[in-house]
């Protein structure tokens, strides 16, 4: 079902880029790290509206080094996917893309979904449309309740274009690298990143708003364990409202907020600061531990 396009070496782990054909004919890219230990769950990650898998190499390598099989799914029209840049037919199609990929993976391992920034919307909504695919959810600075919004006048133009010119491109209101990090080398990386998405189609942006409405119903289905990771200095996400939103999930929850950290936790001066906490949380899904790290 997979066709390997290219293999490339990282400093510690061999990763490979795979192409995955979706049911509507779109071929998306996936970056896979490591084979993983048989008794540990696999991790499938989703990126934000502007980012791509290349932003998260450090954390993926660290997780793979600890025996986790890691898959980073590129959203259609983003990152390595050059066809239909910034576009999607509907938010339901995006949820279907994630579900199709997870269903394609070999049975025998639990799947933990990691959803970053805007990808947090898809992560929080997946179980409502496609139940019982994942055993747990990790939300990393999720875009459930953002501070940054499309200006009102542009919202009107987007709504109009959705019906007249649905593929018309509009700026994504996150084009200042300082929104993501204050670390100098990562600011430089973001300023020069050729794969980052800076515009999206009218129907993509409209579907983002429709997904917000869908999420109000979806949260009641999230009965699995959820780990919420927040950055205290986040300029993109409303942390207080995000906490309240995730508290509505009926399943067990653990919330960690990192002092002095910025939106992209991957880009802190000492590297991805959340990996150690994520590894501790993941222990509950490994049968040999027999204990849960979630609060009672």
C-alpha positions in Angstrom: 0.0 0.0 0.0 3.0 2.3 0.5 5.6 3.3 -2.1 8.9 4.5 -0.8 9.9 7.6 -2.7 13.2 8.5 -1.0 15.2 7.5 2.1 17.3 10.0 3.9 19.5 9.7 7.0 19.2 11.8 10.1 21.9 12.0 12.7 20.6 9.1 14.8 17.6 7.5 13.1 16.9 6.5 9.5 13.7 8.1 8.3 11.9 7.6 5.1 9.4 9.6 3.0 6.5 7.5 1.8 3.7 8.3 -0.6 0.2 7.2 0.4 -2.7 7.2 -2.0 -6.0 8.4 -0.6 -9.4 7.2 -1.7 -10.1 10.3 -3.8 -6.9 9.9 -5.8 -4.8 12.4 -3.9 -1.3 11.1 -3.0 -0.1 12.5 0.3 3.4 12.2 1.9 4.2 10.6 5.2 7.6 10.7 7.0 8.2 7.5 9.1 10.8 7.1 11.8 12.0 3.8 13.1 10.3 0.4 13.3 9.4 0.7 16.9 9.3 -1.9 19.7 6.5 -4.5 19.4 5.1 -3.8 22.8 4.9 0.0 22.4 2.2 2.0 20.6 2.8 3.8 17.4 2.5 7.5 17.1 0.9 9.4 14.2 1.4 13.1 14.1 -0.5 15.9 12.4 1.0 19.4 11.9 -0.5 22.9 11.9 -2.0 25.0 9.2 1.3 26.6 8.1 3.9 24.0 9.3 4.9 20.6 8.0 6.8 17.5 9.2 10.1 19.2 8.7 9.5 21.4 11.7 9.3 18.4 14.0 12.3 16.2 13.1 14.0 16.6 16.6 11.1 15.3 18.6 10.3 12.5 16.1 13.9 11.3 16.3 13.9 11.4 20.1 10.7 9.3 20.2 12.0 6.8 17.7 15.2 6.5 19.7 13.1 5.4 22.7 11.5 2.6 20.7 8.4 4.3 19.3 7.3 3.9 15.7 6.6 7.4 14.5 4.6 8.5 11.5 4.2 12.2 10.5 1.3 12.7 8.1 1.5 15.7 5.8 -1.9 17.3 5.2 -2.9 17.5 1.6 -1.7 20.7 -0.1 1.0 21.3 2.6 4.7 20.7 3.1 6.0 18.0 0.8 2.6 17.8 -1.0 2.9 20.2 -3.9 -0.5 19.5 -5.5 -3.4 21.8 -4.7 -1.4 23.9 -2.3 -3.4 25.3 0.6 -6.6 23.6 -0.5 -9.0 20.9 0.7 -12.5 19.9 -0.4 -13.9 19.9 3.1 -12.8 19.3 6.7 -14.5 15.9 6.6 -12.2 15.0 3.8 -9.2 15.9 6.0 -10.6 13.7 8.8 -11.1 10.9 6.3 -7.4 11.3 5.1 -6.2 10.7 8.7 -8.5 7.8 9.2 -7.5 6.1 5.9 -3.9 6.3 6.8 -4.4 4.9 10.3 -6.5 2.1 9.0 -3.8 1.2 6.5 -1.3 0.5 9.3 -0.7 -3.1 10.4 -2.8 -4.4 13.3 -1.4 -5.3 16.6 -0.4 -1.9 17.9 -2.3 0.8 19.6 -2.2 4.2 17.8 -1.7 7.4 19.7 -2.5 10.6 17.7 -0.4 13.6 18.2 -2.0 16.8 16.9 -0.1 20.1 16.8 -1.5 23.6 16.5 -4.3 23.7 13.9 -3.9 20.0 13.6 -5.4 19.8 17.1 -8.8 20.5 15.5 -8.5 17.4 13.4 -7.2 15.4 16.4 -10.1 16.4 18.7 -12.7 15.8 16.0 -11.4 12.4 14.6 -13.1 10.1 17.0 -16.5 11.6 16.3 -16.4 10.8 12.6 -14.2 7.7 12.8 -14.6 6.0 16.2 -12.2 3.6 17.8 -9.1 4.3 15.7 -6.9 5.8 18.4 -6.2 4.8 22.0 -5.0 8.3 23.1 -4.6 11.9 22.0 -1.7 14.3 22.5 -2.6 17.9 21.8 0.5 20.2 21.5 -0.5 23.9 21.6 -3.7 23.0 19.8 -5.5 25.5 17.7 -8.9 24.9 19.3 -9.3 28.4 20.7 -6.9 30.7 18.9 -6.0 34.3 19.7 -5.1 35.1 16.1 -8.0 35.4 13.8 -8.7 36.4 10.2 -9.7 40.1 10.0 -13.5 40.7 9.6 -13.2 42.3 6.2 -11.2 39.3 4.9 -13.8 36.9 6.5 -16.4 38.5 4.3 -14.3 38.1 1.2 -13.5 34.5 2.0 -17.2 33.7 2.5 -18.0 35.3 -0.8 -15.2 33.6 -2.6 -16.1 30.2 -1.2 -19.2 30.2 -3.5 -17.7 32.1 -6.5 -14.0 31.2 -6.5 -13.5 28.5 -3.9 -9.8 28.0 -4.8 -8.9 31.7 -4.5 -6.0 32.1 -2.1 -6.0 34.3 1.0 -3.2 35.0 3.4 -2.9 32.9 6.6 -2.7 35.3 9.5 0.4 33.7 10.9 3.1 34.9 8.7 5.2 36.5 11.4 7.9 34.0 12.6 7.9 35.6 16.0 4.5 34.2 16.7 6.0 30.7 16.8 9.3 31.2 18.6 11.9 33.7 19.9 14.9 31.4 19.3 17.1 33.1 16.8 18.1 30.1 14.7 14.5 29.0 14.4 13.4 32.5 13.5 15.9 32.3 10.6 14.7 28.8 9.7 11.0 30.0 9.5 11.9 33.1 7.5 13.6 30.9 4.8 11.4 27.8 5.0 10.3 27.0 1.3 7.7 24.4 2.4 5.7 26.5 4.9 2.2 27.4 3.8 1.5 31.2 3.7 -1.8 31.2 1.9 -4.9 29.0 1.8 -8.0 28.7 -0.4 -11.3 30.2 0.5 -12.8 26.8 1.0 -10.0 25.7 3.2 -10.3 28.7 5.5 -14.1 28.4 5.5 -13.9 24.8 6.4 -11.6 25.7 9.3 -14.5 27.7 10.7 -17.0 24.9 10.0 -14.7 22.5 11.8 -15.0 24.8 14.9 -18.7 24.2 14.9 -18.3 20.5 14.4 -16.0 20.3 17.4 -18.7 21.4 19.7 -20.4 18.1 19.1 -17.3 16.0 18.7 -15.8 16.6 22.2 -18.3 14.3 23.9 -16.8 11.3 22.1 -13.2 11.8 23.3 -13.3 9.1 26.1 -9.6 8.1 25.7 -6.7 9.6 27.7 -5.7 13.0 26.5 -2.4 14.9 27.1 -2.6 18.6 26.6 0.7 20.5 26.3 0.7 24.3 26.4 3.3 27.1 26.1 2.8 29.9 28.7 4.0 32.6 26.3 1.8 31.4 23.4 0.8 34.3 21.1 -1.4 32.2 18.9 -3.4 30.0 21.3 -5.7 31.2 24.1 -4.5 28.8 26.9 -7.2 29.5 29.4 -10.0 28.8 26.9 -8.2 25.8 25.5 -8.0 24.3 29.0 -11.7 24.8 29.5 -12.4 23.2 26.1 -10.3 20.1 26.8 -11.8 19.8 30.2 -15.1 18.9 28.4 -13.6 15.7 27.1 -15.1 12.8 29.1 -11.9 10.8 29.2 -8.9 11.2 31.6 -6.8 14.3 31.0 -3.4 15.5 31.9 -2.4 19.2 31.3 1.1 20.5 31.4 2.0 24.2 30.7 5.6 25.1 30.1 6.8 28.4 31.7 8.4 30.9 29.4 7.8 28.7 26.3 6.4 29.9 23.0 3.9 28.3 20.6 6.2 25.9 18.8 7.5 23.8 21.7 9.9 22.1 19.2 11.7 25.4 18.8 12.8 26.2 22.3 16.5 27.0 22.8 17.3 23.5 24.3 15.2 21.7 21.7 11.7 20.1 22.1 11.0 20.5 25.8 7.9 18.3 25.9 9.4 14.9 24.9 10.3 13.7 28.4 6.8 14.4 29.6 5.3 12.7 26.6 7.4 9.6 27.1 6.2 9.4 30.7 2.6 9.7 29.7 3.0 7.1 27.0 4.1 4.5 29.5 0.4 3.8 30.4 -0.1 2.3 26.9 2.8 -0.2 27.3 1.4 -3.4 28.9 4.6 -4.2 30.9 4.2 -1.1 33.1 0.8 -2.0 34.5 0.2 1.5 35.9 -1.2 4.7 34.6 0.5 8.1 35.0 -2.7 10.0 34.7 -4.1 11.7 37.8 -6.9 9.8 39.5 
